[in-house]
């Protein structure tokens, strides 16, 4: 699905997944989607989610690629 959007010329693709749905979040992170951190509360939720998934919490890198 992502390839279809990119081929159609979209530059930004957003996925929306509830912060407690860890398997879905891992599915989103695996191909390279990066979390959006729009608030301190979102940062805490992303950090907890990454810890639960044993995924690196790297918000500086995510901002650089967003």
mmCIF file as Biopython writes it, N, C-alpha, C and O atoms, coordinates in Angstrom:
data_model
#
loop_
_atom_site.group_PDB
_atom_site.id
_atom_site.type_symbol
_atom_site.label_atom_id
_atom_site.label_alt_id
_atom_site.label_comp_id
_atom_site.label_asym_id
_atom_site.label_entity_id
_atom_site.label_seq_id
_atom_site.pdbx_PDB_ins_code
_atom_site.Cartn_x
_atom_site.Cartn_y
_atom_site.Cartn_z
_atom_site.occupancy
_atom_site.B_iso_or_equiv
_atom_site.auth_seq_id
_atom_site.auth_asym_id
_atom_site.pdbx_PDB_model_num
ATOM 1   N N  . UNK A ? 1  ? 0.826  -1.197 0.000  1.0 0.0 1  A 1 
ATOM 2   C CA . UNK A ? 1  ? 0.000  0.000  0.000  1.0 0.0 1  A 1 
ATOM 3   C C  . UNK A ? 1  ? 0.868  1.258  0.000  1.0 0.0 1  A 1 
ATOM 4   O O  . UNK A ? 1  ? 0.571  2.213  -0.719 1.0 0.0 1  A 1 
ATOM 5   N N  . UNK A ? 2  ? 1.919  1.268  0.785  1.0 0.0 2  A 1 
ATOM 6   C CA . UNK A ? 2  ? 2.788  2.441  0.852  1.0 0.0 2  A 1 
ATOM 7   C C  . UNK A ? 2  ? 3.353  2.765  -0.525 1.0 0.0 2  A 1 
ATOM 8   O O  . UNK A ? 2  ? 3.392  3.929  -0.924 1.0 0.0 2  A 1 
ATOM 9   N N  . UNK A ? 3  ? 3.780  1.762  -1.237 1.0 0.0 3  A 1 
ATOM 10  C CA . UNK A ? 3  ? 4.353  1.963  -2.567 1.0 0.0 3  A 1 
ATOM 11  C C  . UNK A ? 3  ? 3.359  2.651  -3.487 1.0 0.0 3  A 1 
ATOM 12  O O  . UNK A ? 3  ? 3.750  3.513  -4.275 1.0 0.0 3  A 1 
ATOM 13  N N  . UNK A ? 4  ? 2.103  2.298  -3.408 1.0 0.0 4  A 1 
ATOM 14  C CA . UNK A ? 4  ? 1.086  2.934  -4.260 1.0 0.0 4  A 1 
ATOM 15  C C  . UNK A ? 4  ? 0.994  4.430  -3.982 1.0 0.0 4  A 1 
ATOM 16  O O  . UNK A ? 4  ? 0.872  5.225  -4.914 1.0 0.0 4  A 1 
ATOM 17  N N  . UNK A ? 5  ? 1.050  4.820  -2.713 1.0 0.0 5  A 1 
ATOM 18  C CA . UNK A ? 5  ? 0.996  6.237  -2.365 1.0 0.0 5  A 1 
ATOM 19  C C  . UNK A ? 5  ? 2.241  6.971  -2.874 1.0 0.0 5  A 1 
ATOM 20  O O  . UNK A ? 5  ? 2.139  8.063  -3.434 1.0 0.0 5  A 1 
ATOM 21  N N  . UNK A ? 6  ? 3.401  6.371  -2.677 1.0 0.0 6  A 1 
ATOM 22  C CA . UNK A ? 6  ? 4.636  7.000  -3.140 1.0 0.0 6  A 1 
ATOM 23  C C  . UNK A ? 6  ? 4.647  7.129  -4.660 1.0 0.0 6  A 1 
ATOM 24  O O  . UNK A ? 6  ? 5.037  8.166  -5.197 1.0 0.0 6  A 1 
ATOM 25  N N  . UNK A ? 7  ? 4.218  6.077  -5.350 1.0 0.0 7  A 1 
ATOM 26  C CA . UNK A ? 7  ? 4.158  6.124  -6.812 1.0 0.0 7  A 1 
ATOM 27  C C  . UNK A ? 7  ? 3.173  7.178  -7.313 1.0 0.0 7  A 1 
ATOM 28  O O  . UNK A ? 7  ? 3.347  7.729  -8.400 1.0 0.0 7  A 1 
ATOM 29  N N  . UNK A ? 8  ? 2.143  7.455  -6.522 1.0 0.0 8  A 1 
ATOM 30  C CA . UNK A ? 8  ? 1.148  8.469  -6.884 1.0 0.0 8  A 1 
ATOM 31  C C  . UNK A ? 8  ? 1.627  9.888  -6.584 1.0 0.0 8  A 1 
ATOM 32  O O  . UNK A ? 8  ? 0.941  10.858 -6.904 1.0 0.0 8  A 1 
ATOM 33  N N  . UNK A ? 9  ? 2.820  10.010 -5.961 1.0 0.0 9  A 1 
ATOM 34  C CA . UNK A ? 9  ? 3.389  11.327 -5.720 1.0 0.0 9  A 1 
ATOM 35  C C  . UNK A ? 9  ? 3.199  11.888 -4.329 1.0 0.0 9  A 1 
ATOM 36  O O  . UNK A ? 9  ? 3.570  13.034 -4.073 1.0 0.0 9  A 1 
ATOM 37  N N  . UNK A ? 10 ? 2.632  11.112 -3.427 1.0 0.0 10 A 1 
ATOM 38  C CA . UNK A ? 10 ? 2.474  11.598 -2.059 1.0 0.0 10 A 1 
ATOM 39  C C  . UNK A ? 10 ? 3.835  11.664 -1.382 1.0 0.0 10 A 1 
ATOM 40  O O  . UNK A ? 10 ? 4.634  10.734 -1.492 1.0 0.0 10 A 1 
ATOM 41  N N  . UNK A ? 11 ? 4.098  12.756 -0.687 1.0 0.0 11 A 1 
ATOM 42  C CA . UNK A ? 11 ? 5.376  12.935 -0.005 1.0 0.0 11 A 1 
ATOM 43  C C  . UNK A ? 11 ? 5.286  12.543 1.470  1.0 0.0 11 A 1 
ATOM 44  O O  . UNK A ? 11 ? 6.292  12.177 2.078  1.0 0.0 11 A 1 
ATOM 45  N N  . UNK A ? 12 ? 4.111  12.616 2.035  1.0 0.0 12 A 1 
ATOM 46  C CA . UNK A ? 12 ? 3.925  12.292 3.453  1.0 0.0 12 A 1 
ATOM 47  C C  . UNK A ? 12 ? 2.730  11.366 3.598  1.0 0.0 12 A 1 
ATOM 48  O O  . UNK A ? 12 ? 1.653  11.627 3.062  1.0 0.0 12 A 1 
ATOM 49  N N  . UNK A ? 13 ? 2.936  10.290 4.325  1.0 0.0 13 A 1 
ATOM 50  C CA . UNK A ? 13 ? 1.880  9.316  4.577  1.0 0.0 13 A 1 
ATOM 51  C C  . UNK A ? 13 ? 1.767  9.162  6.085  1.0 0.0 13 A 1 
ATOM 52  O O  . UNK A ? 13 ? 2.771  8.945  6.764  1.0 0.0 13 A 1 
ATOM 53  N N  . UNK A ? 14 ? 0.564  9.270  6.610  1.0 0.0 14 A 1 
ATOM 54  C CA . UNK A ? 14 ? 0.364  9.150  8.051  1.0 0.0 14 A 1 
ATOM 55  C C  . UNK A ? 14 ? -0.472 7.922  8.361  1.0 0.0 14 A 1 
ATOM 56  O O  . UNK A ? 14 ? -1.443 7.618  7.667  1.0 0.0 14 A 1 
ATOM 57  N N  . UNK A ? 15 ? -0.083 7.234  9.400  1.0 0.0 15 A 1 
ATOM 58  C CA . UNK A ? 15 ? -0.862 6.126  9.937  1.0 0.0 15 A 1 
ATOM 59  C C  . UNK A ? 15 ? -1.308 6.534  11.325 1.0 0.0 15 A 1 
ATOM 60  O O  . UNK A ? 15 ? -0.582 7.230  12.035 1.0 0.0 15 A 1 
ATOM 61  N N  . UNK A ? 16 ? -2.475 6.113  11.709 1.0 0.0 16 A 1 
ATOM 62  C CA . UNK A ? 16 ? -2.974 6.433  13.044 1.0 0.0 16 A 1 
ATOM 63  C C  . UNK A ? 16 ? -3.257 5.127  13.784 1.0 0.0 16 A 1 
ATOM 64  O O  . UNK A ? 16 ? -4.108 4.337  13.377 1.0 0.0 16 A 1 
ATOM 65  N N  . UNK A ? 17 ? -2.533 4.922  14.866 1.0 0.0 17 A 1 
ATOM 66  C CA . UNK A ? 17 ? -2.662 3.717  15.669 1.0 0.0 17 A 1 
ATOM 67  C C  . UNK A ? 17 ? -2.696 4.117  17.140 1.0 0.0 17 A 1 
ATOM 68  O O  . UNK A ? 17 ? -1.873 4.918  17.585 1.0 0.0 17 A 1 
ATOM 69  N N  . UNK A ? 18 ? -3.627 3.572  17.886 1.0 0.0 18 A 1 
ATOM 70  C CA . UNK A ? 18 ? -3.706 3.872  19.310 1.0 0.0 18 A 1 
ATOM 71  C C  . UNK A ? 18 ? -2.415 3.438  20.002 1.0 0.0 18 A 1 
ATOM 72  O O  . UNK A ? 18 ? -1.838 2.405  19.662 1.0 0.0 18 A 1 
ATOM 73  N N  . UNK A ? 19 ? -1.969 4.230  20.969 1.0 0.0 19 A 1 
ATOM 74  C CA . UNK A ? 19 ? -0.666 4.013  21.591 1.0 0.0 19 A 1 
ATOM 75  C C  . UNK A ? 19 ? -0.570 2.713  22.383 1.0 0.0 19 A 1 
ATOM 76  O O  . UNK A ? 19 ? 0.537  2.268  22.685 1.0 0.0 19 A 1 
ATOM 77  N N  . UNK A ? 20 ? -1.684 2.100  22.726 1.0 0.0 20 A 1 
ATOM 78  C CA . UNK A ? 20 ? -1.651 0.851  23.491 1.0 0.0 20 A 1 
ATOM 79  C C  . UNK A ? 20 ? -1.636 -0.389 22.593 1.0 0.0 20 A 1 
ATOM 80  O O  . UNK A ? 20 ? -1.522 -1.508 23.095 1.0 0.0 20 A 1 
ATOM 81  N N  . UNK A ? 21 ? -1.748 -0.209 21.281 1.0 0.0 21 A 1 
ATOM 82  C CA . UNK A ? 21 ? -1.798 -1.349 20.346 1.0 0.0 21 A 1 
ATOM 83  C C  . UNK A ? 21 ? -0.382 -1.686 19.884 1.0 0.0 21 A 1 
ATOM 84  O O  . UNK A ? 21 ? -0.007 -1.411 18.744 1.0 0.0 21 A 1 
ATOM 85  N N  . UNK A ? 22 ? 0.392  -2.279 20.777 1.0 0.0 22 A 1 
ATOM 86  C CA . UNK A ? 22 ? 1.812  -2.521 20.518 1.0 0.0 22 A 1 
ATOM 87  C C  . UNK A ? 22 ? 2.094  -3.362 19.274 1.0 0.0 22 A 1 
ATOM 88  O O  . UNK A ? 22 ? 2.988  -2.996 18.512 1.0 0.0 22 A 1 
ATOM 89  N N  . UNK A ? 23 ? 1.393  -4.457 19.023 1.0 0.0 23 A 1 
ATOM 90  C CA . UNK A ? 23 ? 1.685  -5.207 17.793 1.0 0.0 23 A 1 
ATOM 91  C C  . UNK A ? 23 ? 1.454  -4.378 16.529 1.0 0.0 23 A 1 
ATOM 92  O O  . UNK A ? 23 ? 2.216  -4.487 15.569 1.0 0.0 23 A 1 
ATOM 93  N N  . UNK A ? 24 ? 0.411  -3.554 16.525 1.0 0.0 24 A 1 
ATOM 94  C CA . UNK A ? 24 ? 0.143  -2.703 15.362 1.0 0.0 24 A 1 
ATOM 95  C C  . UNK A ? 24 ? 1.231  -1.645 15.205 1.0 0.0 24 A 1 
ATOM 96  O O  . UNK A ? 24 ? 1.640  -1.333 14.087 1.0 0.0 24 A 1 
ATOM 97  N N  . UNK A ? 25 ? 1.696  -1.100 16.315 1.0 0.0 25 A 1 
ATOM 98  C CA . UNK A ? 25 ? 2.761  -0.098 16.254 1.0 0.0 25 A 1 
ATOM 99  C C  . UNK A ? 25 ? 4.039  -0.719 15.699 1.0 0.0 25 A 1 
ATOM 100 O O  . UNK A ? 25 ? 4.723  -0.110 14.877 1.0 0.0 25 A 1 
ATOM 101 N N  . UNK A ? 26 ? 4.357  -1.924 16.145 1.0 0.0 26 A 1 
ATOM 102 C CA . UNK A ? 26 ? 5.555  -2.590 15.624 1.0 0.0 26 A 1 
ATOM 103 C C  . UNK A ? 26 ? 5.418  -2.838 14.122 1.0 0.0 26 A 1 
ATOM 104 O O  . UNK A ? 26 ? 6.392  -2.721 13.379 1.0 0.0 26 A 1 
ATOM 105 N N  . UNK A ? 27 ? 4.223  -3.176 13.685 1.0 0.0 27 A 1 
ATOM 106 C CA . UNK A ? 27 ? 3.978  -3.355 12.249 1.0 0.0 27 A 1 
ATOM 107 C C  . UNK A ? 27 ? 4.225  -2.055 11.500 1.0 0.0 27 A 1 
ATOM 108 O O  . UNK A ? 27 ? 4.738  -2.077 10.381 1.0 0.0 27 A 1 
ATOM 109 N N  . UNK A ? 28 ? 3.873  -0.936 12.091 1.0 0.0 28 A 1 
ATOM 110 C CA . UNK A ? 28 ? 4.097  0.376  11.460 1.0 0.0 28 A 1 
ATOM 111 C C  . UNK A ? 28 ? 5.577  0.754  11.463 1.0 0.0 28 A 1 
ATOM 112 O O  . UNK A ? 28 ? 6.073  1.309  10.483 1.0 0.0 28 A 1 
ATOM 113 N N  . UNK A ? 29 ? 6.278  0.465  12.538 1.0 0.0 29 A 1 
ATOM 114 C CA . UNK A ? 29 ? 7.683  0.848  12.657 1.0 0.0 29 A 1 
ATOM 115 C C  . UNK A ? 29 ? 8.597  0.017  11.758 1.0 0.0 29 A 1 
ATOM 116 O O  . UNK A ? 29 ? 9.585  0.526  11.230 1.0 0.0 29 A 1 
ATOM 117 N N  . UNK A ? 30 ? 8.268  -1.249 11.589 1.0 0.0 30 A 1 
ATOM 118 C CA . UNK A ? 30 ? 9.148  -2.166 10.870 1.0 0.0 30 A 1 
ATOM 119 C C  . UNK A ? 30 ? 9.505  -1.691 9.456  1.0 0.0 30 A 1 
ATOM 120 O O  . UNK A ? 30 ? 10.679 -1.758 9.092  1.0 0.0 30 A 1 
ATOM 121 N N  . UNK A ? 31 ? 8.556  -1.216 8.642  1.0 0.0 31 A 1 
ATOM 122 C CA . UNK A ? 31 ? 8.944  -0.768 7.299  1.0 0.0 31 A 1 
ATOM 123 C C  . UNK A ? 31 ? 9.547  0.641  7.261  1.0 0.0 31 A 1 
ATOM 124 O O  . UNK A ? 31 ? 9.958  1.114  6.201  1.0 0.0 31 A 1 
ATOM 125 N N  . UNK A ? 32 ? 9.598  1.310  8.421  1.0 0.0 32 A 1 
ATOM 126 C CA . UNK A ? 32 ? 10.260 2.608  8.449  1.0 0.0 32 A 1 
ATOM 127 C C  . UNK A ? 32 ? 9.400  3.808  8.782  1.0 0.0 32 A 1 
ATOM 128 O O  . UNK A ? 32 ? 9.896  4.935  8.770  1.0 0.0 32 A 1 
ATOM 129 N N  . UNK A ? 33 ? 8.131  3.606  9.076  1.0 0.0 33 A 1 
ATOM 130 C CA . UNK A ? 33 ? 7.322  4.737  9.535  1.0 0.0 33 A 1 
ATOM 131 C C  . UNK A ? 33 ? 7.881  5.213  10.870 1.0 0.0 33 A 1 
ATOM 132 O O  . UNK A ? 33 ? 8.389  4.412  11.655 1.0 0.0 33 A 1 
ATOM 133 N N  . UNK A ? 34 ? 7.790  6.506  11.126 1.0 0.0 34 A 1 
ATOM 134 C CA . UNK A ? 34 ? 8.314  7.052  12.373 1.0 0.0 34 A 1 
ATOM 135 C C  . UNK A ? 34 ? 7.177  7.665  13.182 1.0 0.0 34 A 1 
ATOM 136 O O  . UNK A ? 34 ? 6.248  8.234  12.609 1.0 0.0 34 A 1 
ATOM 137 N N  . UNK A ? 35 ? 7.242  7.557  14.505 1.0 0.0 35 A 1 
ATOM 138 C CA . UNK A ? 35 ? 6.194  8.123  15.349 1.0 0.0 35 A 1 
ATOM 139 C C  . UNK A ? 35 ? 6.194  9.654  15.309 1.0 0.0 35 A 1 
ATOM 140 O O  . UNK A ? 35 ? 7.230  10.297 15.140 1.0 0.0 35 A 1 
ATOM 141 N N  . UNK A ? 36 ? 5.026  10.191 15.466 1.0 0.0 36 A 1 
ATOM 142 C CA . UNK A ? 36 ? 4.876  11.637 15.611 1.0 0.0 36 A 1 
ATOM 143 C C  . UNK A ? 36 ? 4.795  11.938 17.103 1.0 0.0 36 A 1 
ATOM 144 O O  . UNK A ? 36 ? 4.057  11.287 17.844 1.0 0.0 36 A 1 
ATOM 145 N N  . UNK A ? 37 ? 5.557  12.923 17.525 1.0 0.0 37 A 1 
ATOM 146 C CA . UNK A ? 37 ? 5.532  13.313 18.935 1.0 0.0 37 A 1 
ATOM 147 C C  . UNK A ? 37 ? 5.169  14.794 18.989 1.0 0.0 37 A 1 
ATOM 148 O O  . UNK A ? 37 ? 6.017  15.671 18.826 1.0 0.0 37 A 1 
ATOM 149 N N  . UNK A ? 38 ? 3.893  15.041 19.220 1.0 0.0 38 A 1 
ATOM 150 C CA . UNK A ? 38 ? 3.389  16.411 19.182 1.0 0.0 38 A 1 
ATOM 151 C C  . UNK A ? 38 ? 3.243  17.031 20.572 1.0 0.0 38 A 1 
ATOM 152 O O  . UNK A ? 38 ? 2.905  18.209 20.693 1.0 0.0 38 A 1 
ATOM 153 N N  . UNK A ? 39 ? 3.492  16.254 21.604 1.0 0.0 39 A 1 
ATOM 154 C CA . UNK A ? 39 ? 3.329  16.784 22.962 1.0 0.0 39 A 1 
ATOM 155 C C  . UNK A ? 39 ? 4.169  15.960 23.933 1.0 0.0 39 A 1 
ATOM 156 O O  . UNK A ? 39 ? 4.678  14.893 23.591 1.0 0.0 39 A 1 
ATOM 157 N N  . UNK A ? 40 ? 4.299  16.475 25.136 1.0 0.0 40 A 1 
ATOM 158 C CA . UNK A ? 40 ? 5.028  15.740 26.170 1.0 0.0 40 A 1 
ATOM 159 C C  . UNK A ? 40 ? 4.319  14.432 26.490 1.0 0.0 40 A 1 
ATOM 160 O O  . UNK A ? 40 ? 4.971  13.417 26.737 1.0 0.0 40 A 1 
ATOM 161 N N  . UNK A ? 41 ? 2.996  14.446 26.488 1.0 0.0 41 A 1 
ATOM 162 C CA . UNK A ? 41 ? 2.224  13.235 26.759 1.0 0.0 41 A 1 
ATOM 163 C C  . UNK A ? 41 ? 2.472  12.189 25.664 1.0 0.0 41 A 1 
ATOM 164 O O  . UNK A ? 41 ? 2.615  11.004 25.962 1.0 0.0 41 A 1 
ATOM 165 N N  . UNK A ? 42 ? 2.522  12.620 24.411 1.0 0.0 42 A 1 
ATOM 166 C CA . UNK A ? 42 ? 2.801  11.697 23.304 1.0 0.0 42 A 1 
ATOM 167 C C  . UNK A ? 42 ? 4.208  11.132 23.433 1.0 0.0 42 A 1 
ATOM 168 O O  . UNK A ? 42 ? 4.430  9.959  23.132 1.0 0.0 42 A 1 
ATOM 169 N N  . UNK A ? 43 ? 5.150  11.938 23.870 1.0 0.0 43 A 1 
ATOM 170 C CA . UNK A ? 43 ? 6.523  11.473 24.048 1.0 0.0 43 A 1 
ATOM 171 C C  . UNK A ? 43 ? 6.583  10.359 25.089 1.0 0.0 43 A 1 
ATOM 172 O O  . UNK A ? 43 ? 7.270  9.357  24.893 1.0 0.0 43 A 1 
ATOM 173 N N  . UNK A ? 44 ? 5.870  10.533 26.184 1.0 0.0 44 A 1 
ATOM 174 C CA . UNK A ? 44 ? 5.840  9.511  27.232 1.0 0.0 44 A 1 
ATOM 175 C C  . UNK A ? 44 ? 5.220  8.225  26.695 1.0 0.0 44 A 1 
ATOM 176 O O  . UNK A ? 44 ? 5.735  7.134  26.939 1.0 0.0 44 A 1 
ATOM 177 N N  . UNK A ? 45 ? 4.120  8.355  25.967 1.0 0.0 45 A 1 
ATOM 178 C CA . UNK A ? 45 ? 3.450  7.174  25.412 1.0 0.0 45 A 1 
ATOM 179 C C  . UNK A ? 45 ? 4.356  6.454  24.421 1.0 0.0 45 A 1 
ATOM 180 O O  . UNK A ? 45 ? 4.420  5.225  24.422 1.0 0.0 45 A 1 
ATOM 181 N N  . UNK A ? 46 ? 5.054  7.205  23.576 1.0 0.0 46 A 1 
ATOM 182 C CA . UNK A ? 46 ? 5.957  6.580  22.594 1.0 0.0 46 A 1 
ATOM 183 C C  . UNK A ? 46 ? 7.132  5.894  23.285 1.0 0.0 46 A 1 
ATOM 184 O O  . UNK A ? 46 ? 7.558  4.811  22.883 1.0 0.0 46 A 1 
ATOM 185 N N  . UNK A ? 47 ? 7.650  6.540  24.332 1.0 0.0 47 A 1 
ATOM 186 C CA . UNK A ? 47 ? 8.769  5.949  25.061 1.0 0.0 47 A 1 
ATOM 187 C C  . UNK A ? 47 ? 8.345  4.636  25.718 1.0 0.0 47 A 1 
ATOM 188 O O  . UNK A ? 47 ? 9.073  3.645  25.655 1.0 0.0 47 A 1 
ATOM 189 N N  . UNK A ? 48 ? 7.172  4.627  26.346 1.0 0.0 48 A 1 
ATOM 190 C CA . UNK A ? 48 ? 6.663  3.401  26.965 1.0 0.0 48 A 1 
ATOM 191 C C  . UNK A ? 48 ? 6.410  2.325  25.925 1.0 0.0 48 A 1 
ATOM 192 O O  . UNK A ? 48 ? 6.714  1.154  26.152 1.0 0.0 48 A 1 
ATOM 193 N N  . UNK A ? 49 ? 5.856  2.713  24.789 1.0 0.0 49 A 1 
ATOM 194 C CA . UNK A ? 49 ? 5.597  1.762  23.719 1.0 0.0 49 A 1 
ATOM 195 C C  . UNK A ? 49 ? 6.876  1.157  23.179 1.0 0.0 49 A 1 
ATOM 196 O O  . UNK A ? 49 ? 6.946  -0.052 22.960 1.0 0.0 49 A 1 
ATOM 197 N N  . UNK A ? 50 ? 7.880  1.975  22.964 1.0 0.0 50 A 1 
ATOM 198 C CA . UNK A ? 50 ? 9.164  1.474  22.473 1.0 0.0 50 A 1 
ATOM 199 C C  . UNK A ? 50 ? 9.783  0.505  23.479 1.0 0.0 50 A 1 
ATOM 200 O O  . UNK A ? 50 ? 10.332 -0.529 23.099 1.0 0.0 50 A 1 
ATOM 201 N N  . UNK A ? 51 ? 9.692  0.843  24.748 1.0 0.0 51 A 1 
ATOM 202 C CA . UNK A ? 51 ? 10.238 -0.044 25.775 1.0 0.0 51 A 1 
ATOM 203 C C  . UNK A ? 51 ? 9.507  -1.391 25.746 1.0 0.0 51 A 1 
ATOM 204 O O  . UNK A ? 51 ? 10.140 -2.443 25.835 1.0 0.0 51 A 1 
ATOM 205 N N  . UNK A ? 52 ? 8.189  -1.357 25.621 1.0 0.0 52 A 1 
ATOM 206 C CA . UNK A ? 52 ? 7.405  -2.597 25.588 1.0 0.0 52 A 1 
ATOM 207 C C  . UNK A ? 52 ? 7.738  -3.435 24.352 1.0 0.0 52 A 1 
ATOM 208 O O  . UNK A ? 52 ? 7.707  -4.664 24.400 1.0 0.0 52 A 1 
ATOM 209 N N  . UNK A ? 53 ? 8.055  -2.764 23.256 1.0 0.0 53 A 1 
ATOM 210 C CA . UNK A ? 53 ? 8.371  -3.464 22.005 1.0 0.0 53 A 1 
ATOM 211 C C  . UNK A ? 53 ? 9.849  -3.805 21.873 1.0 0.0 53 A 1 
ATOM 212 O O  . UNK A ? 53 ? 10.259 -4.466 20.919 1.0 0.0 53 A 1 
ATOM 213 N N  . UNK A ? 54 ? 10.645 -3.351 22.837 1.0 0.0 54 A 1 
ATOM 214 C CA . UNK A ? 54 ? 12.103 -3.483 22.757 1.0 0.0 54 A 1 
ATOM 215 C C  . UNK A ? 54 ? 12.608 -2.848 21.456 1.0 0.0 54 A 1 
ATOM 216 O O  . UNK A ? 54 ? 13.420 -3.424 20.732 1.0 0.0 54 A 1 
ATOM 217 N N  . UNK A ? 55 ? 12.101 -1.648 21.189 1.0 0.0 55 A 1 
ATOM 218 C CA . UNK A ? 55 ? 12.438 -0.874 19.999 1.0 0.0 55 A 1 
ATOM 219 C C  . UNK A ? 55 ? 13.168 0.379  20.468 1.0 0.0 55 A 1 
ATOM 220 O O  . UNK A ? 55 ? 12.796 0.940  21.499 1.0 0.0 55 A 1 
ATOM 221 N N  . UNK A ? 56 ? 14.188 0.835  19.757 1.0 0.0 56 A 1 
ATOM 222 C CA . UNK A ? 56 ? 14.902 2.031  20.222 1.0 0.0 56 A 1 
ATOM 223 C C  . UNK A ? 56 ? 14.012 3.276  20.208 1.0 0.0 56 A 1 
ATOM 224 O O  . UNK A ? 56 ? 13.304 3.546  19.239 1.0 0.0 56 A 1 
ATOM 225 N N  . UNK A ? 57 ? 14.069 4.012  21.296 1.0 0.0 57 A 1 
ATOM 226 C CA . UNK A ? 57 ? 13.357 5.289  21.402 1.0 0.0 57 A 1 
ATOM 227 C C  . UNK A ? 57 ? 14.322 6.377  20.949 1.0 0.0 57 A 1 
ATOM 228 O O  . UNK A ? 57 ? 15.205 6.781  21.706 1.0 0.0 57 A 1 
ATOM 229 N N  . UNK A ? 58 ? 14.154 6.856  19.710 1.0 0.0 58 A 1 
ATOM 230 C CA . UNK A ? 58 ? 15.088 7.809  19.114 1.0 0.0 58 A 1 
ATOM 231 C C  . UNK A ? 58 ? 14.337 9.000  18.509 1.0 0.0 58 A 1 
ATOM 232 O O  . UNK A ? 58 ? 14.344 9.172  17.291 1.0 0.0 58 A 1 
ATOM 233 N N  . UNK A ? 59 ? 13.697 9.815  19.333 1.0 0.0 59 A 1 
ATOM 234 C CA . UNK A ? 59 ? 12.886 10.907 18.792 1.0 0.0 59 A 1 
ATOM 235 C C  . UNK A ? 59 ? 13.682 11.915 17.963 1.0 0.0 59 A 1 
ATOM 236 O O  . UNK A ? 59 ? 13.132 12.486 17.021 1.0 0.0 59 A 1 
ATOM 237 N N  . UNK A ? 60 ? 14.946 12.152 18.277 1.0 0.0 60 A 1 
ATOM 238 C CA . UNK A ? 60 ? 15.741 13.088 17.467 1.0 0.0 60 A 1 
ATOM 239 C C  . UNK A ? 60 ? 15.892 12.572 16.049 1.0 0.0 60 A 1 
ATOM 240 O O  . UNK A ? 60 ? 15.783 13.340 15.093 1.0 0.0 60 A 1 
ATOM 241 N N  . UNK A ? 61 ? 16.139 11.292 15.906 1.0 0.0 61 A 1 
ATOM 242 C CA . UNK A ? 61 ? 16.251 10.693 14.568 1.0 0.0 61 A 1 
ATOM 243 C C  . UNK A ? 61 ? 14.912 10.718 13.845 1.0 0.0 61 A 1 
ATOM 244 O O  . UNK A ? 61 ? 14.866 10.923 12.632 1.0 0.0 61 A 1 
ATOM 245 N N  . UNK A ? 62 ? 13.823 10.512 14.580 1.0 0.0 62 A 1 
ATOM 246 C CA . UNK A ? 62 ? 12.510 10.525 13.947 1.0 0.0 62 A 1 
ATOM 247 C C  . UNK A ? 62 ? 12.180 11.909 13.411 1.0 0.0 62 A 1 
ATOM 248 O O  . UNK A ? 62 ? 11.636 12.037 12.314 1.0 0.0 62 A 1 
ATOM 249 N N  . UNK A ? 63 ? 12.506 12.950 14.178 1.0 0.0 63 A 1 
ATOM 250 C CA . UNK A ? 63 ? 12.237 14.319 13.722 1.0 0.0 63 A 1 
ATOM 251 C C  . UNK A ? 63 ? 13.046 14.634 12.464 1.0 0.0 63 A 1 
ATOM 252 O O  . UNK A ? 63 ? 12.578 15.365 11.592 1.0 0.0 63 A 1 
ATOM 253 N N  . UNK A ? 64 ? 14.242 14.091 12.370 1.0 0.0 64 A 1 
ATOM 254 C CA . UNK A ? 64 ? 15.105 14.355 11.218 1.0 0.0 64 A 1 
ATOM 255 C C  . UNK A ? 64 ? 14.549 13.726 9.941  1.0 0.0 64 A 1 
ATOM 256 O O  . UNK A ? 64 ? 14.782 14.243 8.849  1.0 0.0 64 A 1 
ATOM 257 N N  . UNK A ? 65 ? 13.812 12.611 10.067 1.0 0.0 65 A 1 
ATOM 258 C CA . UNK A ? 65 ? 13.296 11.947 8.883  1.0 0.0 65 A 1 
ATOM 259 C C  . UNK A ? 65 ? 11.857 12.330 8.574  1.0 0.0 65 A 1 
ATOM 260 O O  . UNK A ? 65 ? 11.353 12.024 7.494  1.0 0.0 65 A 1 
ATOM 261 N N  . UNK A ? 66 ? 11.198 12.990 9.501  1.0 0.0 66 A 1 
ATOM 262 C CA . UNK A ? 66 ? 9.781  13.348 9.287  1.0 0.0 66 A 1 
ATOM 263 C C  . UNK A ? 66 ? 9.632  14.500 8.324  1.0 0.0 66 A 1 
ATOM 264 O O  . UNK A ? 66 ? 8.512  14.923 8.036  1.0 0.0 66 A 1 
#
